[in-house]
Amino acid sequence: MSTLIERGARGPGVEDIQKRLLRLGYDLGASGVDGVFLGATFEAVRSFQRARSIAEDGAVGPETWSALVDATFALGDRLLYLRFPHFHGADVATLQGALNALGFACGAPDGIFGAFTERAVREFQLNTGYPADGIVGSDTVRAVMRLRHVWEDKDPTAPVALAVAPARAADVLSRTRIQVHPLDEQGRAVAERLANLAVATEPTSRVEVRDAPSSERDVLLHIGSKGAVDPESLSIPIVRVGIVAQDTVEARLMTALTASEGHQEALVELGELAEDEQAMQRLAVRLLDAVCLAVTSGTSSVLS
């Protein structure tokens, strides 16, 4: 919300604010949701601001509106996954508390979907028989909610040991120069998600998307749909990815990168791939994990 809504305002914007305040348990008096920003609504906004340590002026500007939106997200309202900037809100905090109580440690519930939370999600998915992609979609939400009787009344900071290991090889991402070369728009969609995921995992990540790769790199991935480039012109290992082949992409990309001589380089050729946010994010997760594993276990000198 870019405009300031304050006492005396009327309209749909005020109704939206009032609905969110009611959802949070604030008293709006006998008038309730009437689209008029007066006494009870003004006091409710001030109370909300006080609780969130926001300047207590009773007006709804960008900061107060953002806090209201964050506070009223419920688990399942949106797709959650690791990205930068991180998703944040009450839905993330609920997820974190549930995962902690169920034994999948993701750190203190701070409402920020970071690398530790994504790792806990993937472990939970693995243990409940769902694809361990770290994406909190409808299936994962249903799995969490089916166990609500287990976690709802538990300490959201449990288990006691909240120490967590890095979700990925953060040291690899910070020290390894990884370039991703998109060959077409489909390749760019995956490449940008991969780079975004790397920064979300490790802020000092050295992963970058480049239309013209440079020689100053340790790993180079060319990504594009079938036919975007003649594979023989590159003379490098090829990893073909489709809907069926996604489950083995880590192993195949690790093999391709390890087989490269000198700088680790491979072509990721996208076949039949569902062009939706969840499919692209899932593939980006798999590709980044494969690169980290290949660099860690390979013979490259990047870690020397």
Backbone torsions as a table, in degrees:
resi	resn	phi	psi	omega
1	MET	NA	116.8	-175.2
2	SER	-92.5	-17.1	-179.2
3	THR	-98.4	155.5	179.3
4	LEU	-88.5	126.9	176.0
5	ILE	-111.6	122.3	-175.7
6	GLU	-137.2	-176.2	-175.6
7	ARG	-52.4	132.0	-179.7
8	GLY	99.8	-14.2	-178.8
9	ALA	-71.7	154.6	179.1
10	ARG	-139.0	155.6	173.5
11	GLY	125.2	-175.2	-177.2
12	PRO	-59.0	-35.5	179.7
13	GLY	-61.2	-40.2	178.4
14	VAL	-67.7	-40.4	178.1
15	GLU	-59.3	-42.1	179.5
16	ASP	-60.9	-44.8	178.3
17	ILE	-60.7	-45.5	-178.2
18	GLN	-63.0	-41.1	179.5
19	LYS	-62.6	-39.5	179.9
20	ARG	-69.0	-38.9	178.3
21	LEU	-64.9	-42.3	177.2
22	LEU	-62.1	-41.7	179.3
23	ARG	-60.3	-30.5	179.5
24	LEU	-87.3	-1.5	175.7
25	GLY	93.3	13.5	179.7
26	TYR	-83.8	144.7	-178.1
27	ASP	-85.2	122.3	178.9
28	LEU	-105.9	11.4	177.5
29	GLY	76.6	-170.1	-175.5
30	ALA	-66.3	-30.1	-176.3
31	SER	-73.3	-27.7	178.4
32	GLY	60.3	-135.6	-179.9
33	VAL	-86.2	96.3	-177.9
34	ASP	-122.1	1.5	178.3
35	GLY	75.8	14.4	-179.4
36	VAL	-120.2	122.7	-176.1
37	PHE	-90.3	86.6	179.0
38	LEU	-129.0	-149.4	-169.8
39	GLY	-39.8	-68.1	-174.3
40	ALA	-65.3	-39.0	178.8
41	THR	-66.1	-43.1	179.0
42	PHE	-59.3	-46.2	-179.3
43	GLU	-67.5	-35.9	178.5
44	ALA	-65.4	-41.0	178.0
45	VAL	-63.0	-43.2	178.6
46	ARG	-61.7	-41.2	178.4
47	SER	-63.6	-41.9	177.9
48	PHE	-62.6	-45.4	179.4
49	GLN	-61.6	-40.8	180.0
50	ARG	-62.0	-42.2	-178.5
51	ALA	-68.1	-26.5	-178.2
52	ARG	-102.3	8.6	-179.9
53	SER	57.8	41.6	175.8
54	ILE	-105.1	149.0	178.7
55	ALA	-47.7	121.9	-170.2
56	GLU	-86.2	71.9	-177.8
57	ASP	-106.2	-5.5	178.2
58	GLY	76.3	3.6	178.7
59	ALA	-106.1	150.0	-180.0
60	VAL	-103.8	97.6	174.1
61	GLY	-102.8	-168.8	-177.0
62	PRO	-55.5	-42.1	-177.0
63	GLU	-67.8	-46.4	-179.6
64	THR	-66.8	-40.8	179.5
65	TRP	-62.8	-44.8	179.1
66	SER	-60.1	-41.3	179.2
67	ALA	-66.5	-38.5	177.5
68	LEU	-62.8	-44.2	179.8
69	VAL	-63.1	-47.8	179.2
70	ASP	-56.4	-43.3	-174.7
71	ALA	-70.5	-20.9	-174.6
72	THR	-107.3	6.2	172.6
73	PHE	-71.1	130.0	174.9
74	ALA	-106.9	148.0	-179.7
75	LEU	-57.1	124.5	-177.8
76	GLY	105.6	-9.4	179.6
77	ASP	-68.4	-26.8	-175.7
78	ARG	-151.4	161.7	175.6
79	LEU	-75.0	130.6	179.5
80	LEU	-115.0	136.1	175.5
81	TYR	-160.8	171.0	-177.7
82	LEU	-77.0	125.0	179.2
83	ARG	-154.9	175.3	173.1
84	PHE	-132.7	127.2	-0.6
85	PRO	-66.6	152.9	-176.9
86	HIS	-66.4	147.6	167.1
87	PHE	-64.6	144.4	176.6
88	HIS	-147.8	149.6	179.9
89	GLY	152.9	178.4	-177.6
90	ALA	-64.9	-31.3	178.8
91	ASP	-64.4	-38.1	178.1
92	VAL	-67.2	-42.9	179.3
93	ALA	-61.6	-40.3	177.3
94	THR	-61.9	-45.5	178.7
95	LEU	-59.7	-46.5	-178.8
96	GLN	-61.9	-43.5	179.0
97	GLY	-63.1	-40.9	179.3
98	ALA	-64.7	-45.8	-179.1
99	LEU	-63.4	-42.8	177.5
100	ASN	-58.7	-48.0	-177.7
101	ALA	-66.3	-27.9	179.9
102	LEU	-84.9	-3.9	176.5
103	GLY	101.2	8.9	179.5
104	PHE	-109.2	88.8	-171.1
105	ALA	-64.5	129.2	176.8
106	CYS	-132.7	16.3	-179.7
107	GLY	88.8	177.0	-179.7
108	ALA	-60.5	137.9	-179.2
109	PRO	-66.8	94.2	-178.1
110	ASP	-102.9	1.2	178.8
111	GLY	75.8	13.6	-179.5
112	ILE	-116.2	122.8	-177.7
113	PHE	-83.9	84.7	-179.7
114	GLY	-101.4	-166.7	-174.6
115	ALA	-63.2	-39.0	-179.1
116	PHE	-66.5	-38.0	178.8
117	THR	-66.9	-41.4	179.2
118	GLU	-62.5	-39.6	178.6
119	ARG	-61.9	-43.7	179.0
120	ALA	-63.9	-39.4	178.0
121	VAL	-61.0	-44.4	-177.9
122	ARG	-65.7	-38.6	177.5
123	GLU	-66.2	-40.0	177.4
124	PHE	-62.6	-46.1	-179.9
125	GLN	-60.7	-42.5	179.5
126	LEU	-61.0	-38.0	-177.1
127	ASN	-81.6	-11.3	179.8
128	THR	-112.7	8.1	173.7
129	GLY	82.9	16.7	177.7
130	TYR	-105.1	159.3	176.9
131	PRO	-55.5	125.4	-176.6
132	ALA	-82.7	71.2	-176.3
133	ASP	-104.0	-4.1	179.0
134	GLY	75.6	6.9	-178.4
135	ILE	-101.6	124.9	-178.6
136	VAL	-93.2	88.9	176.1
137	GLY	-103.5	-162.5	-173.8
138	SER	-62.5	-39.9	-178.9
139	ASP	-64.2	-45.2	-179.7
140	THR	-66.5	-40.4	177.9
141	VAL	-61.0	-43.6	179.1
142	ARG	-61.5	-40.2	180.0
143	ALA	-64.2	-40.8	178.0
144	VAL	-65.9	-45.0	-176.1
145	MET	-70.0	-27.9	176.2
146	ARG	-64.2	-23.3	-180.0
147	LEU	-101.2	17.2	-175.7
148	ARG	-58.5	-35.6	-179.8
149	HIS	-64.5	-20.0	-179.9
150	VAL	-84.2	-41.8	-171.5
151	TRP	-103.9	-16.9	-168.7
152	GLU	-59.3	-40.4	-176.5
153	ASP	-101.5	12.1	-177.7
154	LYS	-91.5	162.5	176.5
155	ASP	-64.4	117.6	-177.4
156	PRO	-67.7	-10.3	177.6
157	THR	-93.2	-2.6	178.1
158	ALA	-74.9	152.4	7.0
159	PRO	-72.2	167.1	-175.4
160	VAL	-57.2	-45.0	179.9
161	ALA	-82.4	103.5	-179.1
162	LEU	-95.6	3.6	177.9
163	ALA	-65.5	132.6	-178.3
164	VAL	-129.6	151.2	177.6
165	ALA	-85.5	158.6	178.2
166	PRO	-57.1	142.3	179.6
167	ALA	-66.3	-32.8	176.8
168	ARG	-139.0	179.3	179.7
169	ALA	-74.3	82.6	-176.8
170	ALA	-58.5	-36.3	180.0
171	ASP	-67.1	-31.7	176.8
172	VAL	-66.2	-44.8	-178.1
173	LEU	-65.9	-32.8	-178.0
174	SER	-79.7	-22.8	-176.0
175	ARG	-109.5	-12.7	-175.7
176	THR	-102.7	125.9	179.4
177	ARG	-82.9	105.3	-176.8
178	ILE	-112.5	121.4	177.5
179	GLN	-110.9	138.2	177.9
180	VAL	-118.5	120.9	-174.5
181	HIS	-108.0	102.1	178.4
182	PRO	-74.2	132.8	-178.2
183	LEU	-96.8	-16.7	177.5
184	ASP	-161.2	-174.2	-175.1
185	GLU	-66.4	-36.7	177.7
186	GLN	-65.4	-40.8	177.2
187	GLY	-65.3	-36.9	179.7
188	ARG	-66.1	-38.0	-179.7
189	ALA	-60.8	-40.8	179.3
190	VAL	-74.5	-42.0	-177.6
191	ALA	-61.2	-43.6	-178.8
192	GLU	-67.1	-36.2	176.9
193	ARG	-67.4	-38.7	179.0
194	LEU	-62.6	-45.6	179.9
195	ALA	-65.8	-39.9	179.1
196	ASN	-63.6	-41.8	178.7
197	LEU	-62.9	-40.0	179.9
198	ALA	-63.3	-42.8	179.4
199	VAL	-67.4	-36.8	178.4
200	ALA	-65.9	-33.2	178.9
201	THR	-77.1	-44.0	-177.5
202	GLU	-141.6	105.9	-176.1
203	PRO	-54.7	-27.1	179.8
204	THR	-94.0	18.3	-179.7
205	SER	-53.3	144.1	179.4
206	ARG	-107.7	30.6	176.3
207	VAL	-89.6	131.5	179.8
208	GLU	-143.0	148.4	176.2
209	VAL	-93.7	125.5	-177.0
210	ARG	-132.9	129.3	175.1
211	ASP	-74.8	-24.6	177.5
212	ALA	-129.4	94.7	-178.0
213	PRO	-58.9	145.7	177.2
214	SER	-105.8	171.7	179.1
215	SER	-80.8	-10.7	-179.5
216	GLU	-85.9	74.7	-178.8
217	ARG	-154.8	162.4	175.1
218	ASP	-107.7	-34.0	179.6
219	VAL	-133.6	137.0	177.6
220	LEU	-131.9	123.1	175.7
221	LEU	-113.3	123.7	170.8
222	HIS	-95.5	128.3	-177.8
223	ILE	-128.4	127.1	177.7
224	GLY	-169.1	168.0	179.8
225	SER	-75.0	165.1	-178.4
226	LYS	-59.0	129.6	179.8
227	GLY	91.9	-4.5	-179.7
228	ALA	-67.2	-25.8	179.1
229	VAL	-154.6	151.9	176.6
230	ASP	-77.8	112.7	-177.8
231	PRO	-54.7	-35.5	-177.6
232	GLU	-66.8	-24.1	-179.9
233	SER	-70.6	-20.8	-179.6
234	LEU	-93.8	-27.3	179.4
235	SER	54.8	47.5	179.4
236	ILE	-135.6	164.6	178.0
237	PRO	-59.3	146.9	-178.6
238	ILE	-118.6	132.9	175.4
239	VAL	-116.8	112.8	-179.3
240	ARG	-93.5	129.8	-175.0
241	VAL	-122.4	131.1	175.0
242	GLY	-142.0	-173.1	-179.8
243	ILE	-61.8	-41.9	-178.0
244	VAL	-74.2	-39.6	-172.5
245	ALA	-81.3	-4.7	-176.0
246	GLN	-61.0	-31.0	-176.2
247	ASP	-66.4	-18.1	-178.5
248	THR	-115.8	12.8	-173.5
249	VAL	-64.9	-36.0	-179.8
250	GLU	-59.1	-50.9	-177.0
251	ALA	-62.3	-40.9	-177.4
252	ARG	-71.1	-37.4	178.7
253	LEU	-71.2	-38.1	176.1
254	MET	-58.9	-43.3	179.4
255	THR	-63.0	-43.4	-178.5
256	ALA	-63.5	-44.4	-178.2
257	LEU	-69.6	-37.8	179.4
258	THR	-68.2	-30.7	-178.8
259	ALA	-76.8	-16.8	-178.8
260	SER	-68.0	141.1	176.9
261	GLU	-93.3	140.8	-179.3
262	GLY	71.2	-127.2	177.2
263	HIS	-65.0	138.7	179.8
264	GLN	-77.9	123.0	-173.5
265	GLU	-145.4	142.6	178.9
266	ALA	-156.4	156.7	174.7
267	LEU	-105.2	124.2	174.7
268	VAL	-101.5	109.1	-176.5
269	GLU	-99.0	114.7	-176.8
270	LEU	-84.7	121.0	177.1
271	GLY	-94.8	-127.4	178.1
272	GLU	-74.7	106.2	-178.1
273	LEU	-131.5	125.4	178.8
274	ALA	-59.5	124.3	-176.8
275	GLU	-88.2	66.0	175.3
276	ASP	-131.6	164.0	-173.6
277	GLU	-57.2	-42.2	-175.7
278	GLN	-69.2	-41.0	180.0
279	ALA	-65.7	-43.2	179.6
280	MET	-64.0	-43.1	-179.4
281	GLN	-65.7	-40.4	-179.5
282	ARG	-61.7	-43.4	179.7
283	LEU	-66.3	-40.6	178.4
284	ALA	-59.7	-41.2	178.0
285	VAL	-60.0	-47.2	-177.7
286	ARG	-64.4	-42.0	-179.2
287	LEU	-65.7	-44.3	-179.1
288	LEU	-65.6	-41.5	177.9
289	ASP	-60.5	-41.8	-179.1
290	ALA	-64.1	-40.5	178.8
291	VAL	-63.3	-45.8	179.8
292	CYS	-60.2	-43.0	-179.5
293	LEU	-67.5	-40.5	-178.9
294	ALA	-65.7	-41.7	-179.4
295	VAL	-68.7	-38.2	-178.7
296	THR	-68.8	-42.5	-173.5
297	SER	-99.4	-8.3	-177.1
298	GLY	-80.3	-173.8	-176.9
299	THR	-100.2	7.6	-178.5
300	SER	-63.0	154.6	-178.4
301	SER	-93.6	10.9	-174.3
302	VAL	-65.3	-23.5	-178.3
303	LEU	-97.2	4.5	-178.8
304	SER	-82.9	NA	NA
